[in-house]
């Protein structure tokens, strides 16, 4: 299912997590914010030692990522597996994820970050059926001022 930044942020806060998240798009700022939230908000420090795995697309194999995603968490309700820079992976390598998507482990939160537009649409659709897909689009010029104003207010300041 397609999601917004706010809805995913709320899922993380309320611990109502989906088994798979695809965070993709051209606006890297929101992707980084959500990735940091997944990395730092779901598990405390002691849980993260055993249950947080971060992979990078150019250095990891999908077999390695899927083996990690299929492991049950230790002393925690969740295992968090993050694949950063998925755009660096070969498309055939990415497609090896499809078997896992047929029956993802509910105790694993698999987060895939893809900077840019270059992610296979068929795979994104399959991820959307079992989890959430967030497409971070660059804001239009007429949206930037409102976004800055909102961001500043959120931090407790005002602009005059």
VENZINOR-V657075 format. One line per field, one symbol per residue. phi: phi as a letter, one per 30 degrees, with the letter a starting at -180 (. if undefined). Layout:
phi: ???
//
This chain:
phi: .dbcedddedddddhccddbbccbkdcdedddededdddccdcdedddecbcbcccedcccdeddddddddddchadbccbccchddddddddddddeddddadddcccccccbdjcdbedddddddddcabbccdcdddedcdddddeddddddjcbcc
//
